[in-house]
């Protein structure tokens, strides 16, 4: 009996040690402190839907309603997704199949959807496929694309423009569920349009802005990226001004929609941060002489993306940002919502970003993206134009 108890005790100690080690391994070496946090709604999970744009855009709309009406809503992302699918399908047919029909989009698409079709609570329309508790759109996407090919083949001798909208709506009903004509919120019945009217947001209050060297300053232009299927115009400004206006918005209580690239090795799912590590071995050594003293140059560089150390970062210029866009090393592969400003233990500046992958990572669904990462990988921002500084409003000729 004594031997058995000893074995049990030993097993318990080993499990406890392994648990502590696992917690230690999961903990990021980056010690982040929030400086500014704009009120916003909870982290959601897009799961296997490929609709990050809608989760970021819905979070943006919810934050605007919270700011304007002091009401915390949980809106249905899938209500907006089905609006986008129907619109993109119709555009695909009218463009003779020479356009994008992917599940992607932009933050501004949610504003278009609210403006045209209204909005509904997530409780009233969760949009899950039957038998699923998380979003899974693989088959839906294939069904949409497959039917689009059938329509554009004109098997009946012409485009059946009277028929295909009904069929697309049927597909969306089958995979996302039928939208209720009415729903109840706080004891009052609404339809999607009356609900949007109650928490009215004027679409003309919102703009996209960015900085590219090949575009005219302070003028809107059509940013050439596949997911900008609506052709929404984006205001261009100086590189440093772009970052200053981002800060101005956050410091004045506005969240900012962010279209960017997370395929870069500097975006760490495990560490919960996104950085642009320096590749100058001497600068890396200088940042932490004790840690890198006994390593060869090759070994030091191997630690660049290990996230075992807080690495010094490259300085990103307007020229580097432009080149990254031109050579496709920066693309529009993800959308998130910027909700704050922070710093690490070395004083390096970060932006607090609400993601849509559930409450994962060391920061429970939030990522901290360094200022240099944001400079490098920003495609554009979406913001309420009230958030611009007075000088920028004058430069852009908006009010």
C-alpha positions as CSV (number, residue, x, y, z in Angstrom):
1,X,0.0,0.0,0.0
2,X,2.8,2.4,0.9
3,X,4.5,1.7,-2.5
4,X,1.2,2.3,-4.3
5,X,0.8,5.6,-2.5
6,X,4.4,6.6,-3.4
7,X,3.7,5.8,-7.1
8,X,0.5,7.9,-7.1
9,X,2.3,10.8,-5.3
10,X,5.1,10.6,-7.9
11,X,2.7,10.6,-10.8
12,X,0.9,13.6,-9.3
13,X,4.1,15.5,-8.9
14,X,5.1,14.7,-12.5
15,X,1.8,15.8,-13.9
16,X,1.9,19.0,-11.9
17,X,5.4,19.7,-13.2
18,X,4.4,19.0,-16.8
19,X,1.4,21.3,-16.3
20,X,3.6,24.2,-15.0
21,X,6.0,23.6,-17.9
22,X,3.2,23.7,-20.4
23,X,2.0,27.0,-18.9
24,X,5.5,28.4,-19.1
25,X,5.8,27.4,-22.7
26,X,2.5,29.0,-23.6
27,X,3.4,32.2,-22.0
28,X,4.7,34.9,-24.3
29,X,8.1,36.5,-23.6
30,X,6.5,39.8,-24.6
31,X,5.2,41.7,-21.6
32,X,2.5,43.9,-23.0
33,X,0.9,46.8,-21.2
34,X,-2.2,48.5,-22.6
35,X,-2.1,52.3,-22.9
36,X,-5.3,53.0,-24.8
37,X,-8.3,50.6,-25.2
38,X,-11.4,51.7,-27.1
39,X,-14.7,50.2,-25.9
40,X,-15.7,47.3,-28.2
41,X,-17.6,44.0,-28.2
42,X,-16.5,40.4,-27.5
43,X,-14.1,38.3,-29.6
44,X,-15.9,36.0,-32.0
45,X,-14.9,32.9,-34.0
46,X,-15.1,32.8,-37.8
47,X,-14.0,29.1,-37.6
48,X,-13.8,27.6,-41.1
49,X,-15.7,30.3,-42.9
50,X,-13.1,32.5,-44.6
51,X,-15.1,35.6,-43.7
52,X,-12.7,37.6,-41.5
53,X,-13.8,40.8,-43.2
54,X,-17.3,40.3,-41.9
55,X,-16.3,39.6,-38.3
56,X,-14.0,42.6,-38.4
57,X,-16.7,44.7,-40.0
58,X,-19.4,43.5,-37.7
59,X,-17.2,44.3,-34.7
60,X,-16.6,47.7,-36.2
61,X,-20.3,48.4,-36.5
62,X,-21.0,47.1,-33.0
63,X,-18.3,49.4,-31.6
64,X,-19.8,52.3,-33.4
65,X,-23.2,51.6,-32.0
66,X,-21.7,51.2,-28.6
67,X,-19.9,54.5,-28.9
68,X,-23.0,56.3,-30.4
69,X,-25.9,54.7,-28.5
70,X,-24.2,53.1,-25.5
71,X,-25.7,49.8,-26.5
72,X,-23.8,46.5,-26.6
73,X,-25.1,44.4,-29.5
74,X,-24.1,41.0,-30.8
75,X,-25.0,41.2,-34.5
76,X,-25.3,38.3,-36.9
77,X,-22.2,38.1,-39.2
78,X,-23.9,35.5,-41.4
79,X,-26.7,37.9,-42.2
80,X,-24.1,40.1,-43.8
81,X,-22.3,37.2,-45.4
82,X,-25.3,36.0,-47.3
83,X,-26.0,39.6,-48.6
84,X,-22.4,39.6,-49.9
85,X,-22.7,36.2,-51.6
86,X,-25.9,37.2,-53.4
87,X,-24.3,40.5,-54.5
88,X,-21.0,38.9,-55.7
89,X,-22.9,36.2,-57.5
90,X,-25.0,38.7,-59.5
91,X,-21.8,40.7,-60.3
92,X,-20.0,37.6,-61.4
93,X,-22.7,36.8,-63.9
94,X,-23.0,40.3,-65.2
95,X,-19.2,40.4,-65.6
96,X,-19.3,37.2,-67.7
97,X,-17.4,35.3,-65.0
98,X,-14.4,37.6,-65.1
99,X,-14.4,38.7,-61.5
100,X,-13.9,37.5,-57.9
101,X,-16.4,35.1,-56.4
102,X,-14.4,34.2,-53.3
103,X,-15.6,34.3,-49.7
104,X,-13.4,37.4,-49.1
105,X,-14.4,41.0,-48.7
106,X,-13.6,44.1,-46.8
107,X,-14.8,45.8,-43.5
108,X,-16.8,48.4,-45.5
109,X,-18.9,45.6,-47.0
110,X,-20.7,45.3,-43.7
111,X,-21.6,49.0,-43.8
112,X,-23.0,48.5,-47.3
113,X,-25.0,45.5,-46.1
114,X,-26.5,47.4,-43.1
115,X,-27.3,50.4,-45.3
116,X,-29.1,48.3,-47.9
117,X,-30.5,45.3,-46.1
118,X,-30.5,46.2,-42.4
119,X,-29.1,44.0,-39.5
120,X,-30.2,41.3,-37.1
121,X,-29.0,39.9,-33.8
122,X,-26.8,36.8,-33.7
123,X,-29.3,35.1,-31.4
124,X,-32.0,35.5,-34.1
125,X,-29.8,34.4,-36.9
126,X,-26.6,32.5,-35.9
127,X,-26.2,31.2,-39.5
128,X,-24.8,27.8,-38.6
129,X,-25.1,24.9,-41.0
130,X,-27.5,22.2,-39.6
131,X,-25.7,19.9,-37.2
132,X,-22.7,22.3,-36.8
133,X,-21.9,24.5,-33.8
134,X,-19.2,26.5,-35.6
135,X,-19.1,28.0,-39.1
136,X,-17.9,25.7,-41.8
137,X,-18.3,27.1,-45.3
138,X,-16.2,24.8,-47.5
139,X,-19.1,23.1,-49.2
140,X,-21.1,26.3,-49.4
141,X,-18.2,28.0,-51.3
142,X,-17.9,25.1,-53.7
143,X,-21.7,25.1,-54.2
144,X,-21.7,28.8,-55.0
145,X,-18.8,28.6,-57.4
146,X,-20.2,25.4,-59.0
147,X,-23.6,27.0,-59.6
148,X,-22.0,30.2,-61.0
149,X,-20.3,28.0,-63.7
150,X,-23.6,26.4,-64.5
151,X,-25.3,29.7,-64.9
152,X,-22.6,31.3,-67.1
153,X,-22.6,28.3,-69.4
154,X,-26.1,29.3,-70.6
155,X,-27.2,25.7,-71.0
156,X,-30.8,27.0,-71.7
157,X,-29.5,29.2,-74.4
158,X,-29.5,32.4,-72.4
159,X,-28.7,33.7,-68.9
160,X,-31.7,32.9,-66.7
161,X,-31.6,36.2,-64.8
162,X,-35.1,35.6,-63.5
163,X,-34.1,32.3,-61.9
164,X,-30.6,32.4,-60.6
165,X,-31.2,34.9,-57.7
166,X,-33.9,32.5,-56.4
167,X,-31.5,29.6,-56.6
168,X,-28.7,31.4,-54.9
169,X,-31.1,32.4,-52.1
170,X,-32.1,28.8,-51.8
171,X,-28.5,27.7,-51.5
172,X,-27.9,30.3,-48.8
173,X,-31.1,29.2,-47.0
174,X,-29.9,25.6,-47.1
175,X,-26.4,26.2,-45.7
176,X,-27.0,29.2,-43.4
177,X,-30.7,28.9,-42.6
178,X,-33.7,31.0,-43.5
179,X,-33.7,34.6,-42.3
180,X,-36.7,35.3,-40.0
181,X,-39.0,38.0,-41.2
182,X,-39.2,39.4,-37.6
183,X,-37.2,38.9,-34.4
184,X,-37.5,40.1,-30.9
185,X,-34.9,42.2,-29.0
186,X,-35.5,43.5,-25.5
187,X,-39.2,42.6,-25.8
188,X,-39.7,44.6,-29.0
189,X,-40.3,43.1,-32.4
190,X,-38.1,44.3,-35.4
191,X,-37.4,43.3,-38.9
192,X,-33.8,43.8,-40.1
193,X,-34.4,47.3,-41.6
194,X,-36.3,48.6,-38.6
195,X,-33.6,47.3,-36.3
196,X,-30.9,49.2,-38.4
197,X,-33.0,52.3,-38.3
198,X,-33.2,52.1,-34.5
199,X,-29.4,52.2,-34.3
200,X,-28.8,54.2,-37.4
201,X,-25.3,54.7,-38.8
202,X,-24.9,57.0,-41.8
203,X,-22.7,55.2,-44.4
204,X,-21.4,58.5,-45.6
205,X,-19.7,59.0,-42.2
206,X,-17.2,56.3,-43.0
207,X,-14.1,56.2,-45.2
208,X,-11.1,54.1,-46.0
209,X,-7.6,55.5,-45.9
210,X,-4.0,54.4,-46.7
211,X,-0.6,55.6,-48.0
212,X,0.9,54.6,-51.3
213,X,3.6,56.5,-53.1
214,X,2.2,55.9,-56.6
215,X,-1.1,57.7,-55.9
216,X,-1.9,61.4,-55.6
217,X,-1.9,62.8,-52.1
218,X,-5.3,63.5,-50.4
219,X,-7.3,62.1,-53.3
220,X,-9.5,59.0,-53.3
221,X,-8.5,56.1,-55.6
222,X,-9.6,52.6,-56.3
223,X,-7.2,50.2,-54.5
224,X,-6.4,47.3,-56.7
225,X,-6.9,44.2,-54.6
226,X,-9.1,41.2,-55.3
227,X,-11.3,41.5,-52.3
228,X,-12.3,45.1,-53.0
229,X,-15.1,43.7,-55.2
230,X,-17.3,46.7,-54.4
231,X,-14.8,49.1,-55.9
232,X,-14.8,51.3,-52.7
233,X,-12.5,54.3,-53.0
234,X,-9.7,54.9,-50.5
235,X,-8.1,58.2,-49.5
236,X,-4.4,58.5,-49.9
237,X,-2.0,60.4,-47.6
238,X,1.6,60.6,-46.5
239,X,3.0,57.5,-44.7
240,X,3.6,59.2,-41.4
241,X,0.3,61.0,-41.6
242,X,-1.5,57.6,-42.0
243,X,0.0,56.3,-38.8
244,X,-0.7,59.6,-37.0
245,X,-4.4,59.4,-38.0
246,X,-4.6,55.9,-36.8
247,X,-3.4,57.0,-33.4
248,X,-5.7,60.0,-33.5
249,X,-8.7,57.8,-34.0
250,X,-7.8,55.4,-31.2
251,X,-6.9,58.2,-28.8
252,X,-10.3,59.8,-29.4
253,X,-12.4,56.6,-28.8
254,X,-12.8,55.2,-32.4
255,X,-12.0,51.6,-33.4
256,X,-10.3,51.1,-36.8
257,X,-11.0,48.4,-39.3
258,X,-7.7,47.0,-40.6
259,X,-7.0,45.2,-43.9
260,X,-3.5,43.6,-43.8
261,X,-1.3,40.5,-44.3
262,X,-0.8,37.9,-41.6
263,X,1.1,35.4,-43.7
264,X,4.3,37.0,-42.7
265,X,6.5,34.9,-40.4
266,X,6.5,37.8,-37.9
267,X,2.8,37.1,-37.1
268,X,3.0,34.5,-34.3
269,X,-0.1,32.5,-33.3
270,X,1.8,31.1,-30.3
271,X,3.2,34.4,-28.9
272,X,0.2,36.5,-29.8
273,X,2.3,39.2,-31.3
274,X,3.3,40.4,-34.8
275,X,6.7,42.0,-35.3
276,X,9.3,42.7,-38.0
277,X,12.5,41.4,-36.6
278,X,15.8,43.0,-37.5
279,X,18.1,40.9,-39.7
280,X,21.3,42.8,-38.9
281,X,23.1,40.3,-36.6
282,X,25.1,43.0,-34.9
283,X,21.9,44.9,-33.9
284,X,20.4,41.7,-32.7
285,X,23.4,41.0,-30.5
286,X,23.4,44.5,-29.1
287,X,19.8,44.2,-28.1
288,X,20.6,41.2,-25.7
289,X,24.4,40.7,-25.4
290,X,24.0,38.1,-22.6
291,X,21.6,35.9,-24.5
292,X,23.5,35.9,-27.8
293,X,27.1,36.0,-26.5
294,X,27.9,32.3,-27.1
295,X,25.9,31.9,-30.3
296,X,27.4,32.0,-33.8
297,X,26.0,34.5,-36.3
298,X,24.0,31.8,-38.0
299,X,22.5,30.6,-34.6
300,X,21.6,34.2,-33.8
301,X,19.7,34.7,-37.0
302,X,17.9,31.4,-36.5
303,X,16.4,32.9,-33.4
304,X,14.9,35.8,-35.5
305,X,11.4,34.3,-35.7
306,X,11.6,31.9,-32.7
307,X,9.8,34.3,-30.4
308,X,12.1,33.1,-27.6
309,X,13.5,36.7,-27.2
310,X,12.1,40.2,-27.7
311,X,13.9,41.0,-31.0
312,X,14.8,44.5,-32.2
313,X,12.8,45.5,-35.3
314,X,13.5,46.9,-38.7
315,X,12.5,50.5,-39.4
316,X,9.8,50.5,-42.0
317,X,9.7,53.4,-44.5
318,X,7.2,54.4,-47.1
319,X,9.5,52.9,-49.8
320,X,9.6,49.5,-48.1
321,X,5.8,49.6,-47.6
322,X,5.2,50.4,-51.3
323,X,7.6,47.7,-52.4
324,X,5.9,45.1,-50.2
325,X,2.6,45.9,-51.9
326,X,4.1,45.9,-55.4
327,X,5.9,42.6,-55.0
328,X,3.0,40.9,-53.2
329,X,4.9,40.3,-50.0
330,X,2.1,42.3,-48.4
331,X,-1.4,41.4,-49.5
332,X,-4.9,41.7,-48.2
333,X,-5.3,38.2,-46.7
334,X,-7.0,39.1,-43.4
335,X,-9.1,41.7,-41.7
336,X,-9.2,42.6,-38.0
337,X,-10.3,45.4,-35.7
338,X,-7.7,47.7,-34.0
339,X,-9.0,48.6,-30.6
340,X,-6.0,50.1,-28.7
341,X,-2.4,51.1,-28.3
342,X,0.1,49.3,-26.0
343,X,3.8,48.9,-25.3
344,X,6.2,46.1,-24.3
345,X,8.8,45.8,-21.6
346,X,11.3,47.7,-23.9
347,X,8.9,50.5,-24.6
348,X,8.2,49.4,-28.1
349,X,4.8,50.5,-29.4
350,X,2.1,48.0,-30.4
351,X,-1.5,48.1,-31.5
352,X,-4.1,46.0,-29.7
353,X,-6.0,44.1,-32.3
354,X,-9.2,42.1,-31.9
355,X,-9.1,38.9,-34.1
356,X,-11.8,36.5,-35.1
357,X,-10.3,33.1,-34.3
358,X,-12.0,32.7,-30.9
359,X,-10.4,33.3,-27.5
360,X,-7.1,31.7,-28.6
361,X,-3.4,32.5,-27.8
362,X,-1.9,34.1,-24.7
363,X,-4.1,37.2,-25.0
364,X,-7.4,35.3,-25.5
365,X,-8.2,36.3,-29.0
366,X,-6.3,39.6,-29.2
367,X,-3.0,40.1,-30.9
368,X,-0.4,42.9,-30.3
369,X,1.0,44.1,-33.6
370,X,4.1,46.3,-33.4
371,X,4.1,49.7,-35.0
372,X,6.6,48.5,-37.6
373,X,4.4,45.5,-38.5
374,X,1.4,47.7,-39.0
375,X,3.5,50.1,-41.2
376,X,4.7,47.2,-43.3
377,X,1.6,45.2,-43.8
378,X,-1.3,47.7,-43.8
379,X,-3.3,47.7,-47.0
380,X,-5.8,50.2,-45.7
381,X,-7.8,51.3,-42.7
382,X,-11.6,51.9,-42.3
383,X,-12.7,54.6,-39.9
384,X,-15.4,57.1,-39.0
385,X,-14.3,60.3,-40.7
386,X,-15.1,62.2,-37.5
387,X,-11.9,60.5,-36.1
388,X,-9.6,62.4,-38.5
389,X,-7.7,65.4,-37.2
390,X,-8.9,68.8,-38.2
391,X,-5.9,69.2,-40.5
392,X,-6.6,65.9,-42.3
393,X,-10.3,66.7,-42.7
394,X,-9.2,69.9,-44.5
395,X,-6.6,68.1,-46.6
396,X,-9.1,65.5,-47.7
397,X,-11.9,68.1,-48.1
398,X,-14.3,66.2,-46.0
399,X,-16.5,67.3,-43.1
